[in-house]
Amino acid sequence: MAVPKKKTSKSKRNSRKAHWKHKAAVEAQKALSLGKSVLSGRSNSFVYPQDEDEDEDE
């Protein structure tokens, strides 16, 4: 016979949600930081392709 599960407390639920949101905020901050460094040209840990067509035309 099926038995209902015990209810999760509000504090445990809020703790899990806060942890999930914190992880998302940290990843968003890392992405923003990487984007800023790539745009400024100071990035030396991120490799991306350069446009070779522009150099060949000149």
PDB file with one MODEL, atoms N, CA, C and O in Angstrom:
MODEL        1
ATOM      1  N   MET A   1       0.833  -1.180   0.000  1.00  0.00           N
ATOM      2  CA  MET A   1       0.000   0.000   0.000  1.00  0.00           C
ATOM      3  C   MET A   1       0.883   1.251   0.000  1.00  0.00           C
ATOM      4  O   MET A   1       1.886   1.308   0.712  1.00  0.00           O
ATOM      5  N   ALA A   2       0.507   2.242  -0.795  1.00  0.00           N
ATOM      6  CA  ALA A   2       1.304   3.460  -0.918  1.00  0.00           C
ATOM      7  C   ALA A   2       1.155   4.337   0.317  1.00  0.00           C
ATOM      8  O   ALA A   2       0.060   4.514   0.853  1.00  0.00           O
ATOM      9  N   VAL A   3       2.280   4.877   0.751  1.00  0.00           N
ATOM     10  CA  VAL A   3       2.284   5.748   1.927  1.00  0.00           C
ATOM     11  C   VAL A   3       2.849   7.098   1.503  1.00  0.00           C
ATOM     12  O   VAL A   3       3.891   7.138   0.848  1.00  0.00           O
ATOM     13  N   PRO A   4       2.202   8.198   1.852  1.00  0.00           N
ATOM     14  CA  PRO A   4       2.725   9.512   1.466  1.00  0.00           C
ATOM     15  C   PRO A   4       4.061   9.815   2.146  1.00  0.00           C
ATOM     16  O   PRO A   4       4.315   9.394   3.275  1.00  0.00           O
ATOM     17  N   LYS A   5       4.897  10.550   1.433  1.00  0.00           N
ATOM     18  CA  LYS A   5       6.192  10.923   1.989  1.00  0.00           C
ATOM     19  C   LYS A   5       6.026  12.051   2.994  1.00  0.00           C
ATOM     20  O   LYS A   5       5.025  12.768   2.980  1.00  0.00           O
ATOM     21  N   LYS A   6       7.019  12.202   3.868  1.00  0.00           N
ATOM     22  CA  LYS A   6       6.970  13.284   4.841  1.00  0.00           C
ATOM     23  C   LYS A   6       7.235  14.609   4.136  1.00  0.00           C
ATOM     24  O   LYS A   6       7.979  14.671   3.157  1.00  0.00           O
ATOM     25  N   LYS A   7       6.620  15.656   4.648  1.00  0.00           N
ATOM     26  CA  LYS A   7       6.766  16.985   4.059  1.00  0.00           C
ATOM     27  C   LYS A   7       8.155  17.544   4.365  1.00  0.00           C
ATOM     28  O   LYS A   7       8.658  17.405   5.479  1.00  0.00           O
ATOM     29  N   THR A   8       8.761  18.170   3.372  1.00  0.00           N
ATOM     30  CA  THR A   8      10.057  18.814   3.565  1.00  0.00           C
ATOM     31  C   THR A   8       9.841  20.151   4.268  1.00  0.00           C
ATOM     32  O   THR A   8       8.924  20.895   3.923  1.00  0.00           O
ATOM     33  N   SER A   9      10.667  20.450   5.232  1.00  0.00           N
ATOM     34  CA  SER A   9      10.503  21.691   5.988  1.00  0.00           C
ATOM     35  C   SER A   9      10.822  22.905   5.112  1.00  0.00           C
ATOM     36  O   SER A   9      11.544  22.803   4.120  1.00  0.00           O
ATOM     37  N   LYS A  10      10.271  24.046   5.501  1.00  0.00           N
ATOM     38  CA  LYS A  10      10.494  25.286   4.752  1.00  0.00           C
ATOM     39  C   LYS A  10      11.970  25.668   4.760  1.00  0.00           C
ATOM     40  O   LYS A  10      12.498  26.147   3.756  1.00  0.00           O
ATOM     41  N   SER A  11      12.631  25.455   5.889  1.00  0.00           N
ATOM     42  CA  SER A  11      14.043  25.853   5.976  1.00  0.00           C
ATOM     43  C   SER A  11      14.905  25.011   5.044  1.00  0.00           C
ATOM     44  O   SER A  11      15.822  25.526   4.404  1.00  0.00           O
ATOM     45  N   LYS A  12      14.612  23.721   4.970  1.00  0.00           N
ATOM     46  CA  LYS A  12      15.385  22.862   4.068  1.00  0.00           C
ATOM     47  C   LYS A  12      15.117  23.245   2.614  1.00  0.00           C
ATOM     48  O   LYS A  12      16.038  23.295   1.799  1.00  0.00           O
ATOM     49  N   ARG A  13      13.842  23.516   2.292  1.00  0.00           N
ATOM     50  CA  ARG A  13      13.478  23.925   0.939  1.00  0.00           C
ATOM     51  C   ARG A  13      14.167  25.237   0.567  1.00  0.00           C
ATOM     52  O   ARG A  13      14.731  25.362  -0.521  1.00  0.00           O
ATOM     53  N   ASN A  14      14.117  26.218   1.482  1.00  0.00           N
ATOM     54  CA  ASN A  14      14.738  27.513   1.213  1.00  0.00           C
ATOM     55  C   ASN A  14      16.245  27.401   1.098  1.00  0.00           C
ATOM     56  O   ASN A  14      16.863  28.105   0.299  1.00  0.00           O
ATOM     57  N   SER A  15      16.843  26.517   1.893  1.00  0.00           N
ATOM     58  CA  SER A  15      18.289  26.314   1.833  1.00  0.00           C
ATOM     59  C   SER A  15      18.699  25.745   0.480  1.00  0.00           C
ATOM     60  O   SER A  15      19.683  26.187  -0.111  1.00  0.00           O
ATOM     61  N   ARG A  16      17.945  24.768  -0.006  1.00  0.00           N
ATOM     62  CA  ARG A  16      18.245  24.182  -1.318  1.00  0.00           C
ATOM     63  C   ARG A  16      18.094  25.208  -2.429  1.00  0.00           C
ATOM     64  O   ARG A  16      18.921  25.278  -3.338  1.00  0.00           O
ATOM     65  N   LYS A  17      17.032  26.005  -2.349  1.00  0.00           N
ATOM     66  CA  LYS A  17      16.797  27.013  -3.379  1.00  0.00           C
ATOM     67  C   LYS A  17      17.895  28.071  -3.363  1.00  0.00           C
ATOM     68  O   LYS A  17      18.357  28.502  -4.420  1.00  0.00           O
ATOM     69  N   ALA A  18      18.316  28.492  -2.167  1.00  0.00           N
ATOM     70  CA  ALA A  18      19.371  29.495  -2.045  1.00  0.00           C
ATOM     71  C   ALA A  18      20.685  28.959  -2.604  1.00  0.00           C
ATOM     72  O   ALA A  18      21.422  29.688  -3.268  1.00  0.00           O
ATOM     73  N   HIS A  19      20.983  27.687  -2.338  1.00  0.00           N
ATOM     74  CA  HIS A  19      22.208  27.082  -2.851  1.00  0.00           C
ATOM     75  C   HIS A  19      22.182  27.029  -4.380  1.00  0.00           C
ATOM     76  O   HIS A  19      23.187  27.314  -5.031  1.00  0.00           O
ATOM     77  N   TRP A  20      21.043  26.666  -4.942  1.00  0.00           N
ATOM     78  CA  TRP A  20      20.900  26.576  -6.398  1.00  0.00           C
ATOM     79  C   TRP A  20      21.070  27.952  -7.034  1.00  0.00           C
ATOM     80  O   TRP A  20      21.745  28.092  -8.054  1.00  0.00           O
ATOM     81  N   LYS A  21      20.452  28.970  -6.424  1.00  0.00           N
ATOM     82  CA  LYS A  21      20.564  30.325  -6.960  1.00  0.00           C
ATOM     83  C   LYS A  21      21.978  30.866  -6.820  1.00  0.00           C
ATOM     84  O   LYS A  21      22.447  31.596  -7.693  1.00  0.00           O
ATOM     85  N   HIS A  22      22.669  30.518  -5.731  1.00  0.00           N
ATOM     86  CA  HIS A  22      24.044  30.978  -5.538  1.00  0.00           C
ATOM     87  C   HIS A  22      24.969  30.388  -6.599  1.00  0.00           C
ATOM     88  O   HIS A  22      25.831  31.082  -7.137  1.00  0.00           O
ATOM     89  N   LYS A  23      24.780  29.092  -6.898  1.00  0.00           N
ATOM     90  CA  LYS A  23      25.602  28.471  -7.942  1.00  0.00           C
ATOM     91  C   LYS A  23      25.380  29.159  -9.287  1.00  0.00           C
ATOM     92  O   LYS A  23      26.335  29.384 -10.031  1.00  0.00           O
ATOM     93  N   ALA A  24      24.129  29.494  -9.602  1.00  0.00           N
ATOM     94  CA  ALA A  24      23.822  30.175 -10.859  1.00  0.00           C
ATOM     95  C   ALA A  24      24.455  31.560 -10.890  1.00  0.00           C
ATOM     96  O   ALA A  24      24.967  31.981 -11.928  1.00  0.00           O
ATOM     97  N   ALA A  25      24.426  32.272  -9.771  1.00  0.00           N
ATOM     98  CA  ALA A  25      25.009  33.612  -9.710  1.00  0.00           C
ATOM     99  C   ALA A  25      26.517  33.563  -9.897  1.00  0.00           C
ATOM    100  O   ALA A  25      27.086  34.434 -10.556  1.00  0.00           O
ATOM    101  N   VAL A  26      27.170  32.561  -9.329  1.00  0.00           N
ATOM    102  CA  VAL A  26      28.621  32.417  -9.473  1.00  0.00           C
ATOM    103  C   VAL A  26      28.981  32.146 -10.930  1.00  0.00           C
ATOM    104  O   VAL A  26      29.927  32.736 -11.453  1.00  0.00           O
ATOM    105  N   GLU A  27      28.237  31.259 -11.590  1.00  0.00           N
ATOM    106  CA  GLU A  27      28.514  30.951 -12.999  1.00  0.00           C
ATOM    107  C   GLU A  27      28.259  32.164 -13.881  1.00  0.00           C
ATOM    108  O   GLU A  27      29.007  32.398 -14.831  1.00  0.00           O
ATOM    109  N   ALA A  28      27.225  32.936 -13.590  1.00  0.00           N
ATOM    110  CA  ALA A  28      26.946  34.144 -14.364  1.00  0.00           C
ATOM    111  C   ALA A  28      28.070  35.158 -14.206  1.00  0.00           C
ATOM    112  O   ALA A  28      28.452  35.821 -15.171  1.00  0.00           O
ATOM    113  N   GLN A  29      28.601  35.281 -12.994  1.00  0.00           N
ATOM    114  CA  GLN A  29      29.709  36.203 -12.755  1.00  0.00           C
ATOM    115  C   GLN A  29      30.965  35.768 -13.507  1.00  0.00           C
ATOM    116  O   GLN A  29      31.690  36.606 -14.044  1.00  0.00           O
ATOM    117  N   LYS A  30      31.224  34.455 -13.546  1.00  0.00           N
ATOM    118  CA  LYS A  30      32.380  33.944 -14.284  1.00  0.00           C
ATOM    119  C   LYS A  30      32.236  34.233 -15.778  1.00  0.00           C
ATOM    120  O   LYS A  30      33.197  34.642 -16.430  1.00  0.00           O
ATOM    121  N   ALA A  31      31.027  34.018 -16.319  1.00  0.00           N
ATOM    122  CA  ALA A  31      30.794  34.256 -17.736  1.00  0.00           C
ATOM    123  C   ALA A  31      30.968  35.730 -18.079  1.00  0.00           C
ATOM    124  O   ALA A  31      31.556  36.067 -19.107  1.00  0.00           O
ATOM    125  N   LEU A  32      30.455  36.609 -17.219  1.00  0.00           N
ATOM    126  CA  LEU A  32      30.590  38.039 -17.449  1.00  0.00           C
ATOM    127  C   LEU A  32      32.049  38.463 -17.395  1.00  0.00           C
ATOM    128  O   LEU A  32      32.496  39.273 -18.207  1.00  0.00           O
ATOM    129  N   SER A  33      32.782  37.925 -16.449  1.00  0.00           N
ATOM    130  CA  SER A  33      34.199  38.260 -16.318  1.00  0.00           C
ATOM    131  C   SER A  33      34.983  37.795 -17.540  1.00  0.00           C
ATOM    132  O   SER A  33      35.837  38.523 -18.046  1.00  0.00           O
ATOM    133  N   LEU A  34      34.695  36.583 -18.014  1.00  0.00           N
ATOM    134  CA  LEU A  34      35.379  36.071 -19.197  1.00  0.00           C
ATOM    135  C   LEU A  34      35.054  36.917 -20.417  1.00  0.00           C
ATOM    136  O   LEU A  34      35.942  37.227 -21.211  1.00  0.00           O
ATOM    137  N   GLY A  35      33.790  37.293 -20.573  1.00  0.00           N
ATOM    138  CA  GLY A  35      33.391  38.129 -21.696  1.00  0.00           C
ATOM    139  C   GLY A  35      34.085  39.473 -21.680  1.00  0.00           C
ATOM    140  O   GLY A  35      34.521  39.963 -22.722  1.00  0.00           O
ATOM    141  N   LYS A  36      34.190  40.078 -20.500  1.00  0.00           N
ATOM    142  CA  LYS A  36      34.869  41.370 -20.390  1.00  0.00           C
ATOM    143  C   LYS A  36      36.341  41.250 -20.746  1.00  0.00           C
ATOM    144  O   LYS A  36      36.886  42.120 -21.426  1.00  0.00           O
ATOM    145  N   SER A  37      36.994  40.179 -20.296  1.00  0.00           N
ATOM    146  CA  SER A  37      38.424  40.039 -20.576  1.00  0.00           C
ATOM    147  C   SER A  37      38.673  39.770 -22.053  1.00  0.00           C
ATOM    148  O   SER A  37      39.667  40.237 -22.610  1.00  0.00           O
ATOM    149  N   VAL A  38      37.773  39.015 -22.697  1.00  0.00           N
ATOM    150  CA  VAL A  38      37.931  38.752 -24.129  1.00  0.00           C
ATOM    151  C   VAL A  38      37.735  40.040 -24.919  1.00  0.00           C
ATOM    152  O   VAL A  38      38.494  40.312 -25.849  1.00  0.00           O
ATOM    153  N   LEU A  39      36.732  40.834 -24.563  1.00  0.00           N
ATOM    154  CA  LEU A  39      36.477  42.081 -25.273  1.00  0.00           C
ATOM    155  C   LEU A  39      37.585  43.099 -25.072  1.00  0.00           C
ATOM    156  O   LEU A  39      37.872  43.887 -25.972  1.00  0.00           O
ATOM    157  N   SER A  40      38.207  43.092 -23.907  1.00  0.00           N
ATOM    158  CA  SER A  40      39.273  44.058 -23.651  1.00  0.00           C
ATOM    159  C   SER A  40      40.588  43.638 -24.295  1.00  0.00           C
ATOM    160  O   SER A  40      41.497  44.455 -24.440  1.00  0.00           O
ATOM    161  N   GLY A  41      40.694  42.357 -24.686  1.00  0.00           N
ATOM    162  CA  GLY A  41      41.920  41.882 -25.328  1.00  0.00           C
ATOM    163  C   GLY A  41      42.982  41.429 -24.353  1.00  0.00           C
ATOM    164  O   GLY A  41      44.096  41.119 -24.774  1.00  0.00           O
ATOM    165  N   ARG A  42      42.685  41.378 -23.069  1.00  0.00           N
ATOM    166  CA  ARG A  42      43.671  40.983 -22.069  1.00  0.00           C
ATOM    167  C   ARG A  42      43.592  39.510 -21.709  1.00  0.00           C
ATOM    168  O   ARG A  42      44.305  39.048 -20.819  1.00  0.00           O
ATOM    169  N   SER A  43      42.734  38.775 -22.391  1.00  0.00           N
ATOM    170  CA  SER A  43      42.544  37.371 -22.049  1.00  0.00           C
ATOM    171  C   SER A  43      43.722  36.548 -22.567  1.00  0.00           C
ATOM    172  O   SER A  43      44.086  36.655 -23.738  1.00  0.00           O
ATOM    173  N   ASN A  44      44.318  35.726 -21.698  1.00  0.00           N
ATOM    174  CA  ASN A  44      45.372  34.831 -22.135  1.00  0.00           C
ATOM    175  C   ASN A  44      45.060  33.391 -21.743  1.00  0.00           C
ATOM    176  O   ASN A  44      45.897  32.505 -21.916  1.00  0.00           O
ATOM    177  N   SER A  45      43.855  33.153 -21.214  1.00  0.00           N
ATOM    178  CA  SER A  45      43.472  31.799 -20.858  1.00  0.00           C
ATOM    179  C   SER A  45      42.328  31.293 -21.729  1.00  0.00           C
ATOM    180  O   SER A  45      41.826  30.189 -21.518  1.00  0.00           O
ATOM    181  N   PHE A  46      41.919  32.088 -22.698  1.00  0.00           N
ATOM    182  CA  PHE A  46      40.786  31.735 -23.547  1.00  0.00           C
ATOM    183  C   PHE A  46      41.223  31.875 -25.000  1.00  0.00           C
ATOM    184  O   PHE A  46      41.666  32.945 -25.416  1.00  0.00           O
ATOM    185  N   VAL A  47      41.100  30.798 -25.775  1.00  0.00           N
ATOM    186  CA  VAL A  47      41.533  30.804 -27.165  1.00  0.00           C
ATOM    187  C   VAL A  47      40.298  30.839 -28.053  1.00  0.00           C
ATOM    188  O   VAL A  47      39.387  30.028 -27.887  1.00  0.00           O
ATOM    189  N   TYR A  48      40.266  31.759 -28.978  1.00  0.00           N
ATOM    190  CA  TYR A  48      39.153  31.846 -29.906  1.00  0.00           C
ATOM    191  C   TYR A  48      39.718  32.194 -31.287  1.00  0.00           C
ATOM    192  O   TYR A  48      40.769  32.828 -31.376  1.00  0.00           O
ATOM    193  N   PRO A  49      39.035  31.788 -32.363  1.00  0.00           N
ATOM    194  CA  PRO A  49      39.572  31.992 -33.709  1.00  0.00           C
ATOM    195  C   PRO A  49      39.572  33.468 -34.108  1.00  0.00           C
ATOM    196  O   PRO A  49      38.627  34.204 -33.824  1.00  0.00           O
ATOM    197  N   GLN A  50      40.629  33.873 -34.759  1.00  0.00           N
ATOM    198  CA  GLN A  50      40.727  35.228 -35.288  1.00  0.00           C
ATOM    199  C   GLN A  50      40.186  35.226 -36.720  1.00  0.00           C
ATOM    200  O   GLN A  50      40.227  34.199 -37.398  1.00  0.00           O
ATOM    201  N   ASP A  51      39.689  36.355 -37.172  1.00  0.00           N
ATOM    202  CA  ASP A  51      39.211  36.463 -38.545  1.00  0.00           C
ATOM    203  C   ASP A  51      40.414  36.616 -39.466  1.00  0.00           C
ATOM    204  O   ASP A  51      41.039  37.676 -39.521  1.00  0.00           O
ATOM    205  N   GLU A  52      40.734  35.533 -40.195  1.00  0.00           N
ATOM    206  CA  GLU A  52      41.886  35.563 -41.095  1.00  0.00           C
ATOM    207  C   GLU A  52      41.548  36.228 -42.413  1.00  0.00           C
ATOM    208  O   GLU A  52      42.452  36.666 -43.124  1.00  0.00           O
ATOM    209  N   ASP A  53      40.272  36.315 -42.760  1.00  0.00           N
ATOM    210  CA  ASP A  53      39.861  36.914 -44.023  1.00  0.00           C
ATOM    211  C   ASP A  53      40.212  38.393 -44.065  1.00  0.00           C
ATOM    212  O   ASP A  53      40.600  38.898 -45.118  1.00  0.00           O
ATOM    213  N   GLU A  54      40.088  39.088 -42.966  1.00  0.00           N
ATOM    214  CA  GLU A  54      40.389  40.514 -42.931  1.00  0.00           C
ATOM    215  C   GLU A  54      41.867  40.771 -43.185  1.00  0.00           C
ATOM    216  O   GLU A  54      42.213  41.753 -43.842  1.00  0.00           O
ATOM    217  N   ASP A  55      42.748  39.906 -42.678  1.00  0.00           N
ATOM    218  CA  ASP A  55      44.187  40.090 -42.860  1.00  0.00           C
ATOM    219  C   ASP A  55      44.602  39.802 -44.299  1.00  0.00           C
ATOM    220  O   ASP A  55      45.499  40.462 -44.823  1.00  0.00           O
ATOM    221  N   GLU A  56      43.967  38.834 -44.940  1.00  0.00           N
ATOM    222  CA  GLU A  56      44.353  38.468 -46.302  1.00  0.00           C
ATOM    223  C   GLU A  56      43.921  39.505 -47.325  1.00  0.00           C
ATOM    224  O   GLU A  56      44.579  39.651 -48.355  1.00  0.00           O
ATOM    225  N   ASP A  57      42.845  40.222 -47.077  1.00  0.00           N
ATOM    226  CA  ASP A  57      42.357  41.216 -48.033  1.00  0.00           C
ATOM    227  C   ASP A  57      43.270  42.425 -48.124  1.00  0.00           C
ATOM    228  O   ASP A  57      43.342  43.062 -49.175  1.00  0.00           O
ATOM    229  N   GLU A  58      43.956  42.748 -47.065  1.00  0.00           N
ATOM    230  CA  GLU A  58      44.784  43.952 -47.061  1.00  0.00           C
ATOM    231  C   GLU A  58      46.101  43.760 -47.724  1.00  0.00           C
ATOM    232  O   GLU A  58      46.900  44.694 -47.792  1.00  0.00           O
TER     233      GLU A  58
ENDMDL
END
